[in-house]
């Protein structure tokens, strides 16, 4: 499946989650919906593939330490490096570049 989904910023993305198999889901909002954590230390993401799973991507602004993605500092059209691999449940693998998820 080819994904080309622009990010959609949504407030309180982590509220009103449903839980399935110990994973949070937001099937009530669009794939690729995102919200920054309060301190911009990470991005909450509804999987862009459409499965609805909710993920958290911790970020750094300069050097990757193995636990986060390098973020370009653009809070409205972010780019993350390296690629993003959703580990559960769908295993989507792709990129977030200039505010667009794609594989």
Biopython code that builds the backbone (N, CA, C, O; Angstrom):
import numpy as np
from Bio.PDB.StructureBuilder import StructureBuilder

atoms = [
    (1, "UNK", "N", (0.839, -1.174, 0.000)),
    (1, "UNK", "CA", (0.000, 0.000, 0.000)),
    (1, "UNK", "C", (0.885, 1.238, 0.000)),
    (1, "UNK", "O", (1.785, 1.349, 0.833)),
    (2, "UNK", "N", (0.650, 2.158, -0.907)),
    (2, "UNK", "CA", (1.402, 3.405, -0.961)),
    (2, "UNK", "C", (0.723, 4.444, -0.085)),
    (2, "UNK", "O", (-0.491, 4.638, -0.155)),
    (3, "UNK", "N", (1.528, 5.113, 0.746)),
    (3, "UNK", "CA", (1.013, 6.132, 1.642)),
    (3, "UNK", "C", (1.620, 7.473, 1.253)),
    (3, "UNK", "O", (2.831, 7.585, 1.060)),
    (4, "UNK", "N", (0.772, 8.482, 1.141)),
    (4, "UNK", "CA", (1.194, 9.861, 0.930)),
    (4, "UNK", "C", (0.184, 10.710, 1.690)),
    (4, "UNK", "O", (-0.817, 11.149, 1.125)),
    (5, "UNK", "N", (0.455, 10.943, 2.992)),
    (5, "UNK", "CA", (-0.502, 11.564, 3.888)),
    (5, "UNK", "C", (0.113, 12.797, 4.542)),
    (5, "UNK", "O", (1.088, 12.675, 5.283)),
    (6, "UNK", "N", (-0.446, 13.999, 4.278)),
    (6, "UNK", "CA", (0.047, 15.182, 4.976)),
    (6, "UNK", "C", (-0.325, 15.119, 6.463)),
    (6, "UNK", "O", (-1.386, 14.602, 6.814)),
    (7, "UNK", "N", (0.539, 15.640, 7.332)),
    (7, "UNK", "CA", (0.219, 15.671, 8.754)),
    (7, "UNK", "C", (-0.966, 16.605, 8.979)),
    (7, "UNK", "O", (-1.125, 17.617, 8.297)),
    (8, "UNK", "N", (-1.786, 16.239, 9.948)),
    (8, "UNK", "CA", (-2.901, 17.062, 10.385)),
    (8, "UNK", "C", (-2.725, 17.253, 11.882)),
    (8, "UNK", "O", (-2.756, 16.282, 12.637)),
    (9, "UNK", "N", (-2.539, 18.495, 12.320)),
    (9, "UNK", "CA", (-2.357, 18.748, 13.743)),
    (9, "UNK", "C", (-3.700, 18.722, 14.448)),
    (9, "UNK", "O", (-4.660, 19.363, 14.019)),
    (10, "UNK", "N", (-3.750, 17.970, 15.539)),
    (10, "UNK", "CA", (-4.970, 17.752, 16.301)),
    (10, "UNK", "C", (-4.659, 17.927, 17.776)),
    (10, "UNK", "O", (-3.683, 17.363, 18.272)),
    (11, "UNK", "N", (-5.465, 18.691, 18.481)),
    (11, "UNK", "CA", (-5.251, 18.863, 19.913)),
    (11, "UNK", "C", (-5.727, 17.627, 20.673)),
    (11, "UNK", "O", (-6.659, 16.942, 20.251)),
    (12, "UNK", "N", (-5.087, 17.365, 21.771)),
    (12, "UNK", "CA", (-5.463, 16.293, 22.696)),
    (12, "UNK", "C", (-5.621, 14.946, 22.007)),
    (12, "UNK", "O", (-6.608, 14.240, 22.209)),
    (13, "UNK", "N", (-4.642, 14.607, 21.199)),
    (13, "UNK", "CA", (-4.670, 13.352, 20.451)),
    (13, "UNK", "C", (-4.624, 12.125, 21.372)),
    (13, "UNK", "O", (-5.119, 11.056, 21.015)),
    (14, "UNK", "N", (-4.033, 12.287, 22.546)),
    (14, "UNK", "CA", (-3.911, 11.144, 23.453)),
    (14, "UNK", "C", (-5.144, 10.964, 24.342)),
    (14, "UNK", "O", (-5.245, 9.963, 25.051)),
    (15, "UNK", "N", (-6.078, 11.912, 24.317)),
    (15, "UNK", "CA", (-7.306, 11.781, 25.099)),
    (15, "UNK", "C", (-8.309, 10.927, 24.332)),
    (15, "UNK", "O", (-8.284, 10.884, 23.102)),
    (16, "UNK", "N", (-9.166, 10.270, 25.041)),
    (16, "UNK", "CA", (-10.249, 9.470, 24.458)),
    (16, "UNK", "C", (-9.746, 8.324, 23.586)),
    (16, "UNK", "O", (-10.387, 7.972, 22.596)),
    (17, "UNK", "N", (-8.622, 7.748, 23.939)),
    (17, "UNK", "CA", (-8.113, 6.589, 23.212)),
    (17, "UNK", "C", (-8.960, 5.366, 23.535)),
    (17, "UNK", "O", (-9.517, 5.246, 24.625)),
    (18, "UNK", "N", (-9.043, 4.476, 22.578)),
    (18, "UNK", "CA", (-9.563, 3.148, 22.867)),
    (18, "UNK", "C", (-8.353, 2.232, 22.944)),
    (18, "UNK", "O", (-7.300, 2.544, 22.390)),
    (19, "UNK", "N", (-8.496, 1.116, 23.619)),
    (19, "UNK", "CA", (-7.376, 0.189, 23.799)),
    (19, "UNK", "C", (-7.745, -1.166, 23.238)),
    (19, "UNK", "O", (-8.821, -1.698, 23.511)),
    (20, "UNK", "N", (-6.833, -1.720, 22.448)),
    (20, "UNK", "CA", (-6.976, -3.072, 21.911)),
    (20, "UNK", "C", (-5.624, -3.752, 22.031)),
    (20, "UNK", "O", (-4.612, -3.204, 21.596)),
    (21, "UNK", "N", (-5.598, -4.924, 22.609)),
    (21, "UNK", "CA", (-4.355, -5.689, 22.763)),
    (21, "UNK", "C", (-3.234, -4.846, 23.368)),
    (21, "UNK", "O", (-2.097, -4.868, 22.897)),
    (22, "UNK", "N", (-3.577, -4.107, 24.412)),
    (22, "UNK", "CA", (-2.622, -3.267, 25.150)),
    (22, "UNK", "C", (-2.005, -2.153, 24.304)),
    (22, "UNK", "O", (-0.896, -1.706, 24.594)),
    (23, "UNK", "N", (-2.702, -1.701, 23.269)),
    (23, "UNK", "CA", (-2.226, -0.600, 22.423)),
    (23, "UNK", "C", (-3.298, 0.474, 22.355)),
    (23, "UNK", "O", (-4.487, 0.166, 22.272)),
    (24, "UNK", "N", (-2.876, 1.752, 22.389)),
    (24, "UNK", "CA", (-3.861, 2.832, 22.227)),
    (24, "UNK", "C", (-4.201, 3.044, 20.753)),
    (24, "UNK", "O", (-3.349, 2.904, 19.876)),
    (25, "UNK", "N", (-5.463, 3.383, 20.502)),
    (25, "UNK", "CA", (-5.948, 3.637, 19.148)),
    (25, "UNK", "C", (-6.772, 4.915, 19.124)),
    (25, "UNK", "O", (-7.412, 5.279, 20.111)),
    (26, "UNK", "N", (-6.745, 5.587, 17.984)),
    (26, "UNK", "CA", (-7.628, 6.725, 17.703)),
    (26, "UNK", "C", (-8.188, 6.535, 16.307)),
    (26, "UNK", "O", (-7.768, 7.206, 15.364)),
    (27, "UNK", "N", (-9.129, 5.627, 16.176)),
    (27, "UNK", "CA", (-9.734, 5.356, 14.871)),
    (27, "UNK", "C", (-10.771, 6.407, 14.496)),
    (27, "UNK", "O", (-11.325, 6.385, 13.397)),
    (28, "UNK", "N", (-11.027, 7.338, 15.434)),
    (28, "UNK", "CA", (-12.021, 8.377, 15.200)),
    (28, "UNK", "C", (-11.445, 9.623, 14.546)),
    (28, "UNK", "O", (-12.194, 10.541, 14.215)),
    (29, "UNK", "N", (-10.123, 9.676, 14.351)),
    (29, "UNK", "CA", (-9.512, 10.825, 13.681)),
    (29, "UNK", "C", (-8.665, 10.344, 12.503)),
    (29, "UNK", "O", (-8.336, 9.161, 12.409)),
    (30, "UNK", "N", (-8.323, 11.248, 11.627)),
    (30, "UNK", "CA", (-7.687, 10.899, 10.353)),
    (30, "UNK", "C", (-6.291, 10.303, 10.519)),
    (30, "UNK", "O", (-5.548, 10.696, 11.418)),
    (31, "UNK", "N", (-5.936, 9.352, 9.650)),
    (31, "UNK", "CA", (-4.560, 8.846, 9.617)),
    (31, "UNK", "C", (-3.595, 10.013, 9.379)),
    (31, "UNK", "O", (-3.889, 10.928, 8.610)),
    (32, "UNK", "N", (-2.454, 9.965, 10.042)),
    (32, "UNK", "CA", (-1.475, 11.036, 9.920)),
    (32, "UNK", "C", (-1.739, 12.214, 10.831)),
    (32, "UNK", "O", (-1.028, 13.217, 10.768)),
    (33, "UNK", "N", (-2.761, 12.110, 11.686)),
    (33, "UNK", "CA", (-3.002, 13.171, 12.670)),
    (33, "UNK", "C", (-1.876, 13.142, 13.688)),
    (33, "UNK", "O", (-1.428, 12.070, 14.094)),
    (34, "UNK", "N", (-1.419, 14.315, 14.100)),
    (34, "UNK", "CA", (-0.294, 14.416, 15.014)),
    (34, "UNK", "C", (-0.549, 15.503, 16.050)),
    (34, "UNK", "O", (-1.384, 16.387, 15.854)),
    (35, "UNK", "N", (0.184, 15.422, 17.154)),
    (35, "UNK", "CA", (0.189, 16.468, 18.172)),
    (35, "UNK", "C", (1.548, 16.462, 18.849)),
    (35, "UNK", "O", (2.056, 15.405, 19.224)),
    (36, "UNK", "N", (2.131, 17.630, 19.003)),
    (36, "UNK", "CA", (3.394, 17.733, 19.723)),
    (36, "UNK", "C", (3.171, 17.516, 21.204)),
    (36, "UNK", "O", (2.123, 17.885, 21.734)),
    (37, "UNK", "N", (4.150, 16.918, 21.885)),
    (37, "UNK", "CA", (4.114, 16.882, 23.338)),
    (37, "UNK", "C", (4.274, 18.321, 23.818)),
    (37, "UNK", "O", (4.699, 19.186, 23.052)),
    (38, "UNK", "N", (3.944, 18.577, 25.059)),
    (38, "UNK", "CA", (3.946, 19.941, 25.593)),
    (38, "UNK", "C", (5.282, 20.659, 25.409)),
    (38, "UNK", "O", (5.302, 21.873, 25.204)),
    (39, "UNK", "N", (6.372, 19.946, 25.476)),
    (39, "UNK", "CA", (7.699, 20.560, 25.373)),
    (39, "UNK", "C", (8.377, 20.315, 24.026)),
    (39, "UNK", "O", (9.578, 20.552, 23.893)),
    (40, "UNK", "N", (7.637, 19.848, 23.036)),
    (40, "UNK", "CA", (8.177, 19.517, 21.707)),
    (40, "UNK", "C", (9.289, 18.471, 21.788)),
    (40, "UNK", "O", (10.188, 18.450, 20.947)),
    (41, "UNK", "N", (9.227, 17.617, 22.786)),
    (41, "UNK", "CA", (10.216, 16.538, 22.914)),
    (41, "UNK", "C", (9.801, 15.308, 22.134)),
    (41, "UNK", "O", (10.566, 14.350, 22.025)),
    (42, "UNK", "N", (8.594, 15.327, 21.593)),
    (42, "UNK", "CA", (8.125, 14.185, 20.826)),
    (42, "UNK", "C", (6.827, 14.491, 20.122)),
    (42, "UNK", "O", (6.166, 15.490, 20.403)),
    (43, "UNK", "N", (6.476, 13.623, 19.210)),
    (43, "UNK", "CA", (5.280, 13.785, 18.401)),
    (43, "UNK", "C", (4.389, 12.564, 18.591)),
    (43, "UNK", "O", (4.831, 11.430, 18.408)),
    (44, "UNK", "N", (3.136, 12.799, 18.956)),
    (44, "UNK", "CA", (2.131, 11.744, 19.018)),
    (44, "UNK", "C", (1.560, 11.613, 17.611)),
    (44, "UNK", "O", (1.201, 12.615, 16.991)),
    (45, "UNK", "N", (1.474, 10.384, 17.103)),
    (45, "UNK", "CA", (1.098, 10.145, 15.711)),
    (45, "UNK", "C", (0.037, 9.058, 15.622)),
    (45, "UNK", "O", (0.183, 7.992, 16.221)),
    (46, "UNK", "N", (-1.031, 9.326, 14.874)),
    (46, "UNK", "CA", (-1.958, 8.277, 14.479)),
    (46, "UNK", "C", (-1.369, 7.696, 13.199)),
    (46, "UNK", "O", (-1.143, 8.424, 12.233)),
    (47, "UNK", "N", (-1.125, 6.414, 13.188)),
    (47, "UNK", "CA", (-0.426, 5.759, 12.083)),
    (47, "UNK", "C", (-0.977, 6.206, 10.727)),
    (47, "UNK", "O", (-2.189, 6.193, 10.512)),
    (48, "UNK", "N", (-0.093, 6.598, 9.823)),
    (48, "UNK", "CA", (-0.546, 7.067, 8.516)),
    (48, "UNK", "C", (-1.120, 5.984, 7.606)),
    (48, "UNK", "O", (-1.704, 6.300, 6.570)),
    (49, "UNK", "N", (-0.963, 4.707, 7.977)),
    (49, "UNK", "CA", (-1.477, 3.635, 7.116)),
    (49, "UNK", "C", (-2.989, 3.494, 7.208)),
    (49, "UNK", "O", (-3.616, 2.918, 6.319)),
    (50, "UNK", "N", (-3.579, 4.017, 8.282)),
    (50, "UNK", "CA", (-5.026, 3.917, 8.444)),
    (50, "UNK", "C", (-5.474, 2.924, 9.496)),
    (50, "UNK", "O", (-6.675, 2.781, 9.724)),
    (51, "UNK", "N", (-4.540, 2.228, 10.152)),
    (51, "UNK", "CA", (-4.919, 1.236, 11.166)),
    (51, "UNK", "C", (-5.424, 1.881, 12.450)),
    (51, "UNK", "O", (-6.108, 1.229, 13.238)),
    (52, "UNK", "N", (-5.094, 3.166, 12.673)),
    (52, "UNK", "CA", (-5.580, 3.882, 13.845)),
    (52, "UNK", "C", (-4.701, 3.779, 15.068)),
    (52, "UNK", "O", (-5.016, 4.388, 16.090)),
    (53, "UNK", "N", (-3.607, 3.033, 15.008)),
    (53, "UNK", "CA", (-2.761, 2.892, 16.199)),
    (53, "UNK", "C", (-2.062, 4.213, 16.499)),
    (53, "UNK", "O", (-1.689, 4.963, 15.597)),
    (54, "UNK", "N", (-1.897, 4.470, 17.785)),
    (54, "UNK", "CA", (-1.292, 5.708, 18.259)),
    (54, "UNK", "C", (0.136, 5.422, 18.681)),
    (54, "UNK", "O", (0.396, 4.475, 19.424)),
    (55, "UNK", "N", (1.064, 6.246, 18.203)),
    (55, "UNK", "CA", (2.484, 6.064, 18.490)),
    (55, "UNK", "C", (3.074, 7.359, 19.017)),
    (55, "UNK", "O", (2.523, 8.436, 18.790)),
    (56, "UNK", "N", (4.195, 7.254, 19.720)),
    (56, "UNK", "CA", (4.932, 8.421, 20.202)),
    (56, "UNK", "C", (6.341, 8.353, 19.641)),
    (56, "UNK", "O", (7.025, 7.340, 19.788)),
    (57, "UNK", "N", (6.775, 9.423, 19.002)),
    (57, "UNK", "CA", (8.106, 9.490, 18.412)),
    (57, "UNK", "C", (8.926, 10.543, 19.149)),
    (57, "UNK", "O", (8.735, 11.737, 18.919)),
    (58, "UNK", "N", (9.841, 10.124, 20.035)),
    (58, "UNK", "CA", (10.694, 11.097, 20.724)),
    (58, "UNK", "C", (11.684, 11.713, 19.740)),
    (58, "UNK", "O", (12.160, 11.042, 18.824)),
    (59, "UNK", "N", (11.989, 12.991, 19.936)),
    (59, "UNK", "CA", (12.846, 13.690, 18.978)),
    (59, "UNK", "C", (14.030, 14.385, 19.652)),
    (59, "UNK", "O", (14.030, 14.656, 20.853)),
    (60, "UNK", "N", (15.023, 14.656, 18.833)),
    (60, "UNK", "CA", (16.172, 15.470, 19.212)),
    (60, "UNK", "C", (16.379, 16.469, 18.082)),
    (60, "UNK", "O", (15.910, 16.252, 16.965)),
    (61, "UNK", "N", (17.069, 17.543, 18.364)),
    (61, "UNK", "CA", (17.285, 18.550, 17.335)),
    (61, "UNK", "C", (18.620, 18.413, 16.634)),
    (61, "UNK", "O", (18.843, 19.065, 15.614)),
    (62, "UNK", "N", (19.518, 17.583, 17.151)),
    (62, "UNK", "CA", (20.827, 17.532, 16.516)),
    (62, "UNK", "C", (21.329, 16.120, 16.282)),
    (62, "UNK", "O", (21.460, 15.707, 15.130)),
    (63, "UNK", "N", (21.610, 15.380, 17.313)),
    (63, "UNK", "CA", (22.255, 14.081, 17.145)),
    (63, "UNK", "C", (21.365, 12.970, 17.667)),
    (63, "UNK", "O", (20.812, 13.080, 18.761)),
    (64, "UNK", "N", (21.223, 11.910, 16.904)),
    (64, "UNK", "CA", (20.405, 10.766, 17.311)),
    (64, "UNK", "C", (21.153, 9.953, 18.356)),
    (64, "UNK", "O", (22.341, 9.669, 18.207)),
    (65, "UNK", "N", (20.442, 9.582, 19.415)),
    (65, "UNK", "CA", (21.079, 8.784, 20.462)),
    (65, "UNK", "C", (20.588, 7.342, 20.468)),
    (65, "UNK", "O", (20.859, 6.603, 21.415)),
    (66, "UNK", "N", (19.879, 6.935, 19.437)),
    (66, "UNK", "CA", (19.367, 5.576, 19.362)),
    (66, "UNK", "C", (17.967, 5.427, 19.903)),
    (66, "UNK", "O", (17.329, 4.396, 19.686)),
    (67, "UNK", "N", (17.468, 6.442, 20.608)),
    (67, "UNK", "CA", (16.124, 6.377, 21.179)),
    (67, "UNK", "C", (15.197, 7.449, 20.617)),
    (67, "UNK", "O", (14.038, 7.542, 21.021)),
    (68, "UNK", "N", (15.692, 8.242, 19.705)),
    (68, "UNK", "CA", (14.855, 9.298, 19.161)),
    (68, "UNK", "C", (15.192, 9.569, 17.701)),
    (68, "UNK", "O", (16.169, 9.052, 17.159)),
    (69, "UNK", "N", (14.358, 10.389, 17.086)),
    (69, "UNK", "CA", (14.568, 10.791, 15.702)),
    (69, "UNK", "C", (15.132, 12.201, 15.695)),
    (69, "UNK", "O", (14.858, 13.001, 16.590)),
    (70, "UNK", "N", (15.921, 12.493, 14.676)),
    (70, "UNK", "CA", (16.397, 13.858, 14.502)),
    (70, "UNK", "C", (15.271, 14.641, 13.838)),
    (70, "UNK", "O", (14.731, 14.231, 12.811)),
    (71, "UNK", "N", (14.933, 15.757, 14.433)),
    (71, "UNK", "CA", (13.865, 16.626, 13.957)),
    (71, "UNK", "C", (14.498, 17.893, 13.411)),
    (71, "UNK", "O", (15.433, 18.423, 14.010)),
    (72, "UNK", "N", (14.009, 18.381, 12.296)),
    (72, "UNK", "CA", (14.582, 19.568, 11.660)),
    (72, "UNK", "C", (14.220, 20.883, 12.336)),
    (72, "UNK", "O", (14.714, 21.933, 11.925)),
    (73, "UNK", "N", (13.370, 20.858, 13.363)),
    (73, "UNK", "CA", (12.994, 22.072, 14.087)),
    (73, "UNK", "C", (11.762, 22.765, 13.544)),
    (73, "UNK", "O", (11.264, 23.705, 14.165)),
    (74, "UNK", "N", (11.258, 22.330, 12.405)),
    (74, "UNK", "CA", (10.057, 22.922, 11.834)),
    (74, "UNK", "C", (8.840, 22.295, 12.509)),
    (74, "UNK", "O", (8.568, 21.110, 12.317)),
    (75, "UNK", "N", (8.109, 23.079, 13.297)),
    (75, "UNK", "CA", (7.002, 22.514, 14.064)),
    (75, "UNK", "C", (5.708, 22.391, 13.260)),
    (75, "UNK", "O", (4.784, 21.709, 13.702)),
    (76, "UNK", "N", (5.617, 23.028, 12.098)),
    (76, "UNK", "CA", (4.389, 22.944, 11.306)),
    (76, "UNK", "C", (4.496, 21.992, 10.114)),
    (76, "UNK", "O", (3.489, 21.431, 9.683)),
    (77, "UNK", "N", (5.700, 21.804, 9.577)),
    (77, "UNK", "CA", (5.937, 20.855, 8.480)),
    (77, "UNK", "C", (7.203, 20.070, 8.787)),
    (77, "UNK", "O", (8.210, 20.215, 8.094)),
    (78, "UNK", "N", (7.156, 19.236, 9.828)),
    (78, "UNK", "CA", (8.378, 18.585, 10.309)),
    (78, "UNK", "C", (8.960, 17.544, 9.360)),
    (78, "UNK", "O", (8.255, 16.919, 8.567)),
    (79, "UNK", "N", (10.273, 17.385, 9.475)),
    (79, "UNK", "CA", (11.002, 16.299, 8.837)),
    (79, "UNK", "C", (11.727, 15.539, 9.930)),
    (79, "UNK", "O", (12.400, 16.139, 10.769)),
    (80, "UNK", "N", (11.593, 14.216, 9.924)),
    (80, "UNK", "CA", (12.270, 13.353, 10.888)),
    (80, "UNK", "C", (13.241, 12.462, 10.132)),
    (80, "UNK", "O", (12.964, 12.026, 9.015)),
    (81, "UNK", "N", (14.367, 12.201, 10.747)),
    (81, "UNK", "CA", (15.346, 11.270, 10.192)),
    (81, "UNK", "C", (15.804, 10.359, 11.299)),
    (81, "UNK", "O", (15.899, 10.824, 12.435)),
    (82, "UNK", "N", (16.089, 9.125, 11.065)),
    (82, "UNK", "CA", (15.923, 8.398, 9.808)),
    (82, "UNK", "C", (14.458, 8.028, 9.590)),
    (82, "UNK", "O", (13.563, 8.691, 10.114)),
    (83, "UNK", "N", (14.217, 6.988, 8.831)),
    (83, "UNK", "CA", (12.856, 6.547, 8.547)),
    (83, "UNK", "C", (12.153, 6.111, 9.833)),
    (83, "UNK", "O", (12.782, 5.889, 10.868)),
    (84, "UNK", "N", (10.838, 5.997, 9.731)),
    (84, "UNK", "CA", (9.995, 5.625, 10.866)),
    (84, "UNK", "C", (9.452, 4.217, 10.619)),
    (84, "UNK", "O", (8.912, 3.928, 9.551)),
    (85, "UNK", "N", (9.601, 3.360, 11.605)),
    (85, "UNK", "CA", (9.053, 2.005, 11.523)),
    (85, "UNK", "C", (8.063, 1.832, 12.655)),
    (85, "UNK", "O", (8.450, 1.821, 13.824)),
    (86, "UNK", "N", (6.787, 1.697, 12.322)),
    (86, "UNK", "CA", (5.767, 1.395, 13.317)),
    (86, "UNK", "C", (5.892, -0.094, 13.615)),
    (86, "UNK", "O", (5.764, -0.922, 12.713)),
    (87, "UNK", "N", (6.137, -0.432, 14.855)),
    (87, "UNK", "CA", (6.413, -1.829, 15.194)),
    (87, "UNK", "C", (5.165, -2.648, 15.482)),
    (87, "UNK", "O", (5.232, -3.877, 15.517)),
    (88, "UNK", "N", (4.040, -1.999, 15.688)),
    (88, "UNK", "CA", (2.834, -2.747, 15.991)),
    (88, "UNK", "C", (1.642, -1.849, 15.715)),
    (88, "UNK", "O", (1.762, -0.647, 15.951)),
    (89, "UNK", "N", (0.556, -2.307, 15.258)),
    (89, "UNK", "CA", (0.267, -3.650, 14.798)),
    (89, "UNK", "C", (0.523, -3.826, 13.301)),
    (89, "UNK", "O", (0.618, -4.957, 12.826)),
    (90, "UNK", "N", (0.636, -2.730, 12.554)),
    (90, "UNK", "CA", (0.681, -2.841, 11.093)),
    (90, "UNK", "C", (2.087, -2.957, 10.519)),
    (90, "UNK", "O", (2.267, -3.469, 9.414)),
    (91, "UNK", "N", (3.073, -2.488, 11.256)),
    (91, "UNK", "CA", (4.473, -2.488, 10.804)),
    (91, "UNK", "C", (4.718, -1.566, 9.610)),
    (91, "UNK", "O", (5.540, -1.866, 8.744)),
    (92, "UNK", "N", (3.986, -0.423, 9.569)),
    (92, "UNK", "CA", (4.218, 0.562, 8.516)),
    (92, "UNK", "C", (5.639, 1.092, 8.615)),
    (92, "UNK", "O", (6.131, 1.352, 9.713)),
    (93, "UNK", "N", (6.300, 1.255, 7.476)),
    (93, "UNK", "CA", (7.653, 1.793, 7.432)),
    (93, "UNK", "C", (7.693, 2.875, 6.370)),
    (93, "UNK", "O", (7.323, 2.636, 5.221)),
    (94, "UNK", "N", (8.142, 4.065, 6.749)),
    (94, "UNK", "CA", (8.200, 5.155, 5.787)),
    (94, "UNK", "C", (8.910, 6.362, 6.355)),
    (94, "UNK", "O", (9.753, 6.242, 7.244)),
    (95, "UNK", "N", (8.566, 7.520, 5.838)),
    (95, "UNK", "CA", (9.265, 8.753, 6.152)),
    (95, "UNK", "C", (8.283, 9.863, 6.499)),
    (95, "UNK", "O", (7.126, 9.841, 6.080)),
    (96, "UNK", "N", (8.759, 10.825, 7.265)),
    (96, "UNK", "CA", (8.048, 12.076, 7.497)),
    (96, "UNK", "C", (8.964, 13.175, 6.986)),
    (96, "UNK", "O", (9.980, 13.490, 7.605)),
    (97, "UNK", "N", (8.596, 13.754, 5.851)),
    (97, "UNK", "CA", (9.409, 14.795, 5.225)),
    (97, "UNK", "C", (8.530, 15.981, 4.855)),
    (97, "UNK", "O", (7.506, 15.832, 4.188)),
    (98, "UNK", "N", (8.950, 17.164, 5.303)),
    (98, "UNK", "CA", (8.228, 18.412, 5.006)),
    (98, "UNK", "C", (6.741, 18.304, 5.314)),
    (98, "UNK", "O", (5.903, 18.796, 4.557)),
    (99, "UNK", "N", (6.418, 17.651, 6.439)),
    (99, "UNK", "CA", (5.037, 17.541, 6.879)),
    (99, "UNK", "C", (4.196, 16.529, 6.142)),
    (99, "UNK", "O", (2.968, 16.595, 6.207)),
    (100, "UNK", "N", (4.817, 15.587, 5.436)),
    (100, "UNK", "CA", (4.080, 14.549, 4.706)),
    (100, "UNK", "C", (4.664, 13.183, 5.043)),
    (100, "UNK", "O", (5.872, 12.969, 4.942)),
    (101, "UNK", "N", (3.778, 12.250, 5.452)),
    (101, "UNK", "CA", (4.168, 10.861, 5.629)),
    (101, "UNK", "C", (4.145, 10.180, 4.268)),
    (101, "UNK", "O", (3.186, 10.341, 3.515)),
    (102, "UNK", "N", (5.178, 9.429, 3.947)),
    (102, "UNK", "CA", (5.180, 8.657, 2.707)),
    (102, "UNK", "C", (6.078, 7.437, 2.875)),
    (102, "UNK", "O", (6.962, 7.397, 3.731)),
    (103, "UNK", "N", (5.818, 6.446, 2.026)),
    (103, "UNK", "CA", (6.659, 5.242, 2.061)),
    (103, "UNK", "C", (7.382, 5.066, 0.757)),
    (103, "UNK", "O", (8.138, 4.109, 0.594)),
]
sb = StructureBuilder()
sb.init_structure("model")
sb.init_model(0)
sb.init_chain("A")
sb.init_seg("    ")
for serial, (resi, resn, name, xyz) in enumerate(atoms, 1):
    if name == "N":
        sb.init_residue(resn, " ", resi, " ")
    sb.init_atom(name, np.array(xyz, "f"), 0.0, 1.0, " ", f" {name:<3s}", serial, name[0])
structure = sb.get_structure()
